[in-house]
Amino acid sequence: MTSTGTVRAIHIAPEQGAPMERVEQVPAVARRGLEGDRYYATEGTFADREGSDLTLIEAEALAAVERDYDLSLAPGLHRRNLTTAGIALNHLVGERFRVGEIVCEGIELCEPCSYLERHLAKQGIREALVHRGGLRARILEDGVVAEGDSIERVARRGTSQR
């Protein structure tokens, strides 16, 4: 994987436990989340957790889960907002990165929780997603996120981009 990637899909859920809905683009608001999503309305399971503005997961991780554990997740069932391709999300913890128009900061890995396993009723999904469950991020600058947008690290002042 490279240091740049692409948004493959965008999913939001209007309230906790509601099915994820795919959208082609969505406004993103700093320190709030994606308009129309449960975390934007502070109604998500982890609404009080820092970095719940935006969650991301790699398409490559989902493919690995299917290959290694014979568990397939239909689009959006992973409960993450953005499905990405071509970028190692684990490497973005503590880093600033741009997704289309918005700027984010990676806060922590989005490790799978018992809620996800119960919600999906798929035994073993929690184990399968350990260290490949994605990234929790804080949105720092407003904008619109759209399918096909590029994802890239933002160089901090006085440093070069790797």
Disulfide bonds with the S-S distance in Angstrom:
none
